[in-house]
Amino acid sequence: MGKFNTIHRFSIILFVMISIVLLVIGPAWAGEQDPYQSAIITARTEVWRSINSGISGSATVAIMDDSQLVYAEGFGMADRAESIPVDAETIFNIGSISKLFCATAVMLLVDDGLVELDNPVIQYIPEFTMVDDRYRNITVRMLL
């Protein structure tokens, strides 16, 4: 079970990394006739490389442009015992990866001067309370 969880988490991390790469290099494709084809080929190649090497067990990839889904594909098996393949609708457990997005969003607010790391959380979320009055001293930095 531990190996499966590690592979599953790695699959999610791989998906996030590919998504970030595609977002970063996407603007360079503006002059191409089919701006998504190169991204699709790269995503498929890297996902299959990871699955075939045994690093990942499965993954999904999606490309969106201006809130429109332009590509989605599943790779590998969602359930090997039942022979159920991954598809674009497969739901994965996100594990702890959401912490990365939350921390990044907070740090963007810090960079914009809208949040200070050493200010109490209640300054930004006044409805935040706990039974112990020490919650008033919990800072943004402490939560990160």
Backbone as a ProteinNet text record, in pm:
[ID]
protein_1_A
[PRIMARY]
MGKFNTIHRFSIILFVMISIVLLVIGPAWAGEQDPYQSAIITARTEVWRSINSGISGSATVAIMDDSQLVYAEGFGMADRAESIPVDAETIFNIGSISKLFCATAVMLLVDDGLVELDNPVIQYIPEFTMVDDRYRNITVRMLL
[TERTIARY]
83.4	0	87.2	198.3	286.3	346.1	387.6	444.1	338.4	215.3	108	83.9	80.4	58	168.9	293.5	406.2	393.1	359.6	341.6	225.9	117	-0.5	33.9	104.3	143.1	235.4	329.5	419.8	342.4	240.1	157.6	94.5	46.3	-16.9	86.5	202.5	308.4	351.8	365.4	401.8	298	170.1	62.8	75.6	99.9	112.1	233.7	346.1	466.2	443.3	380.7	352.8	259.5	160	66.2	137.9	229.4	304.2	392	461.5	544.8	460.5	344	258.3	210	184.9	143.2	256.1	378.9	493.7	530.6	531.1	573.9	459	337.9	221.7	226.6	262.9	264.2	358.9	460.7	555.7	491	378.4	311	214	204.6	102.3	108.7	227.7	241.8	219.4	209.2	191.3	47.7	30.9	-102.4	-189.9	-137.9	-210.3	-130.5	-162.7	-80.5	-83.3	-174.9	-186.5	-115.8	-91	-35.7	98.6	185	315.4	300	209.7	185.9	128.5	38.2	-22.8	82.2	165.7	271.9	367.4	406.7	496.6	432.7	308.2	238.8	228.3	183.8	167.4	301.5	405.9	538.8	588.4	578.6	630.4	548.2	416.7	333.8	364.1	369.3	397.9	538.8	633.3	770.5	768.5	695.4	686.7	615.5	508.1	433.9	517.9	578.2	657.2	782.4	834.8	952.6	915.7	786.1	741.3	735.2	767.5	764.1	619.8	534.6	393.5	307.7	190.6	96.8	-9.3	-45.6	-150	-149.1	-218.7	-225.3	-335.2	-374.9	-459.9	-395	-420.7	-368.7	-484.8	-489.9	-591.9	-527.5	-570.4	-526.4	-651.4	-649.8	-762.3	-710.8	-793.2	-760.6	-883.7	-869	-979	-1105.4	-1088.2	-1196.3	-1255.9	-1194.3	-1242.5	-1147.2	-1201.3	-1122.2	-1087.6	-956.9	-916	-854.5	-817.8	-760.9	-769.6	-806.4	-805.9	-785.9	-700.5	-674	-627.9	-669.7	-625.2	-522.4	-435.1	-326.2	-316.9	-294.2	-275.3	-408.1	-401.1	-518.2	-562.7	-693	-749.2	-761.5	-794.2	-808.4	-760.3	-640.3	-582.9	-660.4	-704.4	-775.3	-905.1	-971.1	-1098.2	-1081.3	-956.4	-926.5	-1001.6	-1001.1	-1067.3	-959.6	-961.8	-859.6	-890	-786	-801.3	-858.1	-951.5	-1000.6	-999.8	-1048.2	-1046.6	-1134.2	-1225	-1315.6	-1269	-1158.4	-1109.6	-1074.1	-1119	-1090.1	-975.4	-871.2	-755.7	-759.9	-707.9	-687.7	-575.1	-595.6	-494.3	-384	-402.9	-297.5	-266.9	-140.5	-98.8	-62.3	-86.2	-44.7	-118.5	-239.6	-313.4	-243.8	-161.9	-87.1	6	64.3	153.5	80	-40.9	-117.3	-159.9	-200.3	-241.5	-123.4	-9.2	109.9	153.9	148.1	185.8	92.1	-37	-134.4	-109	-81.6	-52.9	74	177.1	302	285.5	195.8	166.4	103	15.1	-44.7	61.2	157.4	268.6	349.4	382.1	457.8	385.1	252.5	173.1	151.9	203.9	190.2	53.6	-26.3	-160.5	-165.9	-62.6	-54.8	86.1	95.5	225.2	238.5	349.9	368.7	360.2	402	406.8	285.6	183.6	59	-28.4	-110.6	-201.5	-302	-336.8	-433	-566.8	-604.6	-735.1	-743.7	-629.7	-631.4	-691.5	-671.6	-720	-847.6	-864	-983.2	-1041	-1115.9	-1165.3	-1257.5	-1323.7	-1414.2	-1340.1	-1208.1	-1128.6	-1120.3	-1165	-1157.4	-1122.6	-1075.3	-1048.7	-1086.5	-1102.2	-1138.4	-1027.9	-904.5	-789.4	-762.5	-758.5	-739	-605.6	-512.4	-382	-393.4	-507.6	-525.3	-504.6	-529.4	-514.3	-370.1	-275.3	-133.4	-79.5	-163.4	-119.5	-99.6	20.9	52	40.3	38	35.4	158	273	397.4	385.1	324.2	307.7	224.9	121.3	36.8	109.7	192.1	266.9	373.5
-119.6	0	125.1	124.7	240.4	274.8	170.4	194.5	253.5	203.4	257.1	404.2	439.3	579	667.4	619.9	697.4	716	609.7	619.1	711.6	700.1	783.7	930.7	960	1099.2	1149.8	1065.7	1107.6	1136.4	1057.2	1080.6	1218.7	1255	1385.7	1496.6	1478.1	1578.1	1591.7	1479.5	1483	1561.2	1536.5	1608.1	1758.4	1798.4	1940.6	2000	1927.8	1979.8	1998	1900.9	1912.2	2030.1	2046.2	2158.2	2291.3	2303.2	2428.4	2454	2350.6	2365.1	2411.6	2350.8	2388.3	2532.6	2578.2	2716.9	2813.7	2775.1	2863.5	2874	2761.3	2766.1	2791.8	2793.4	2814.2	2940.4	3056.5	3178.6	3171.3	3088	3077	3015.2	2948.9	2881.7	2972.5	3095.8	3184.1	3190.8	3178.6	3188.5	3058	2945.4	2816.3	2799.4	2716.6	2691.2	2619.3	2514.7	2441.7	2454.6	2553.3	2581.3	2470.6	2378.3	2275.2	2146	2122.8	1994.8	1964.3	2061.9	2041.2	2009.5	2078.3	2053.7	1914.3	1872.9	1740.4	1632.5	1648.1	1549.8	1543.1	1658.4	1661.3	1595.3	1628.7	1570.7	1419.1	1372.3	1227.3	1155.5	1212.5	1150.9	1139.9	1247.5	1247.4	1159.3	1160	1074.8	928.1	888.9	749	709.8	801.3	773.2	743.2	822	801.7	670.3	639.9	515.7	393.9	398.6	284.5	259.7	363	345.4	295.4	291.8	245.4	354.7	476.8	587.4	622.6	626.2	659.3	540	535.4	429.3	474.7	601.9	655.3	807.4	870.3	1017	1062.1	1186.1	1251.5	1383.8	1429.3	1557.3	1633.5	1761.7	1847	1978.7	2031.7	2164	2248.5	2364	2457.3	2589.2	2654.4	2785.3	2873.2	2978.9	3072.9	2999.6	2915.7	2837.8	2731.3	2705.1	2601.9	2482.5	2364.3	2242.4	2210.4	2206.6	2177.8	2038.4	1977.5	1842.8	1782.2	1655	1580.1	1433.4	1366.9	1225.8	1160	1035.8	956.8	854	816.2	723.1	620.5	494.7	391.2	335.9	270.4	203.5	271.4	295	347.5	235.3	115.4	-2.3	-123.7	-169.7	-282.8	-411.4	-432.3	-555.9	-569	-456.8	-458.2	-420.4	-397.8	-357.8	-232.2	-132.9	-5.8	96.4	143.3	240.6	381.1	461.9	603.3	672.5	763	846.5	991.8	1078.9	1221.8	1256.1	1166	1189.8	1124.9	1051.7	982.2	1083.7	1056.6	1143	1081.2	1160.7	1117.8	1183.4	1114	1177.4	1278.5	1397.8	1500.3	1497.2	1421	1412.8	1549.8	1579.5	1706.8	1810.4	1782.9	1874.2	2007.8	2009.7	2135	2235.9	2187.4	2279	2367.4	2310.8	2386.1	2502.7	2478	2583.7	2691.7	2650.2	2746.1	2834.2	2771.3	2847.7	2942.1	2896.4	2981.6	3101.1	3077.3	3186.7	3289.1	3240.9	3332.1	3412.1	3346.5	3416.9	3518.4	3493.3	3593.7	3716.8	3694.4	3806.6	3881.3	3808	3871.5	3957.4	3901.6	3976.9	4103.5	4097.2	4213.7	4312.4	4279.7	4368.1	4364	4262.9	4253.2	4170.1	4091.2	4007.7	4018.2	4027.2	4027.3	3895.3	3827.8	3695.4	3695.3	3804.3	3805.2	3871.7	3902.5	3953.5	3836.8	3858.4	3751.7	3715.5	3590.9	3542.4	3613.9	3644.5	3708.6	3846.9	3904.8	4033	4014.6	3897.9	3870.1	3786.5	3704.9	3620.2	3641.3	3750.7	3784.8	3679	3599.4	3497.3	3373.1	3367	3254.5	3260.2	3152.9	3145	3002.1	2993.1	2863.3	2875.3	2763.7	2765.1	2832.5	2799.4	2855.7	2996.6	3096.6	3236	3263.2	3168.8	3190.4	3192.3	3152.5	3154.7	3294.8	3396	3535.6	3568.5	3489.2	3513.5	3429.1	3348.4	3264.9	3355.3	3349.3	3433.9	3354.3	3428.5	3366.5	3278	3326.6	3249.6	3116.2	3117.8	2994.7	2891.3	2936.9	2844	2788.3	2871.4	2822.5	2724.6
0	0	0	74.3	81.3	-53.7	-131.8	-263.7	-355.6	-349.4	-432.7	-401.5	-271.5	-234.3	-286.6	-280.5	-331.3	-481.8	-553.1	-698.3	-730.6	-656.1	-679.1	-657.5	-549.1	-522.3	-631.1	-674.9	-780.8	-908.3	-937.9	-1056.6	-1050.8	-935.5	-918.6	-934.7	-873.9	-885	-1030.4	-1100.8	-1242.3	-1322	-1295.1	-1364.1	-1340	-1216.4	-1183.5	-1254.1	-1253.4	-1318.1	-1468.2	-1533.1	-1676.4	-1701.4	-1615.6	-1631.9	-1623.1	-1526.3	-1509.8	-1631.6	-1678.6	-1798	-1916	-1932.3	-2044.3	-2032.5	-1911	-1891.8	-1922.5	-1885.1	-1904.9	-2052.5	-2124.3	-2263.7	-2360.4	-2309.8	-2395.6	-2480.7	-2423.3	-2503.9	-2623.8	-2618.5	-2729.5	-2851.7	-2834	-2944.5	-3019.8	-2980.1	-3037.7	-3190	-3248.4	-3392.6	-3465.9	-3397.4	-3463.2	-3511.4	-3616.1	-3669.8	-3567.3	-3503.8	-3399.5	-3269.7	-3188.2	-3069.8	-2964.9	-2971.3	-2868.7	-2904.7	-3031.3	-3074.6	-3008.2	-3001.8	-2939.2	-2790.4	-2723.4	-2580.7	-2559.2	-2645.3	-2633.6	-2652.4	-2752.8	-2777.7	-2659.2	-2607.1	-2491.5	-2370.2	-2343.9	-2227.9	-2241.7	-2355.7	-2376.3	-2362.7	-2422.4	-2417.1	-2273.8	-2198	-2061.3	-1968	-1984.8	-1900	-1927.9	-2055.7	-2086.6	-2044.1	-2055.8	-2009.5	-1860	-1784.3	-1640	-1605.4	-1674.7	-1649.4	-1688.9	-1806	-1853.7	-1769.6	-1705.7	-1621	-1481.5	-1451.7	-1320.9	-1216	-1252.6	-1156.6	-1121.8	-1224.3	-1204.9	-1241.2	-1184.4	-1217.5	-1315.3	-1307	-1392.8	-1383.2	-1477.3	-1476.8	-1571.7	-1557	-1655.1	-1691.4	-1811.8	-1858.9	-1920.2	-1893.3	-1953.9	-1992.6	-2104.5	-2149.3	-2166.5	-2102	-2113.6	-2168.9	-2246.1	-2299.9	-2284.4	-2208.3	-2186.1	-2140	-2038.2	-1976.8	-2068.5	-2181.3	-2273.2	-2269.9	-2250	-2252.8	-2397.4	-2428	-2565.3	-2577.7	-2465.4	-2469.8	-2330.8	-2325.2	-2199.1	-2233.8	-2156.7	-2181.5	-2052.5	-2034.8	-1921.1	-1965.3	-1873.1	-1902.3	-1790.1	-1825.1	-1725.3	-1675	-1560.5	-1504.8	-1375.4	-1364.1	-1240.6	-1137.7	-1186.4	-1100.4	-1178.6	-1146.5	-1219.9	-1195.1	-1073.2	-1038.6	-1117.3	-1142.1	-1215.6	-1362.7	-1406.2	-1545.2	-1587.3	-1500.6	-1530.2	-1567.3	-1692.4	-1733.1	-1681.3	-1673.7	-1640.9	-1763.9	-1742	-1852.2	-1805.2	-1888.7	-1856.3	-1736.4	-1698.2	-1586.4	-1455.7	-1458.7	-1339.4	-1230.6	-1110.5	-996.6	-917.4	-895.3	-817.3	-680.6	-579.7	-449.9	-466	-416.6	-437.1	-333.1	-226	-125.7	-69.1	-54.6	3.6	-101.3	-226.7	-331.9	-324.1	-267.4	-259.2	-168.2	-75.5	11.7	-69.8	-175.2	-262.7	-327.2	-376.5	-442.3	-343.1	-225.6	-122.7	-82.2	-56.2	-16.1	-127.3	-250.8	-363.4	-374.4	-358	-364.6	-253.9	-133.6	-22.2	-51.3	-103	-131.4	-244.5	-338.1	-440.2	-376.4	-278.3	-205.2	-125.2	-69	3	-93.4	-211.4	-312.2	-355.4	-360.4	-399.9	-285.3	-166.8	-51.8	14.1	-16.7	39.1	167	191.2	311.3	366.6	497.9	567.7	641.7	623	683.6	835.3	899.8	1045.4	1110.3	1031.4	1087.6	1132.6	1234.2	1277.8	1168.6	1162.7	1064.2	1080.1	1203.9	1226.2	1162.5	1126.5	1055.9	916.2	856.9	722.4	721.4	824.9	835.7	976	996.5	1130.5	1190.7	1107.9	1160.6	1210.4	1190	1238.4	1390.4	1456	1603.2	1643.6	1766.2	1828.5	1975.3	2043.1	2184.2	2266	2235.6	2306.7	2253.4	2341.4	2300.6	2233.5	2242.6	2178.8	2026.1	1973.4	1827.4	1773.1	1855.3	1811.8	1773.6	1820.5	1793.6	1677.5	1616.1	1504.3	1382	1325.9	1210.5	1080.6	971.7	839.4	822.2	866.6	855.3	930.5	1046.1	1124.6	1048	979.9	905.5	782.7	721.9	606	650
[MASK]
++++++++++++++++++++++++++++++++++++++++++++++++++++++++++++++++++++++++++++++++++++++++++++++++++++++++++++++++++++++++++++++++++++++++++++++++

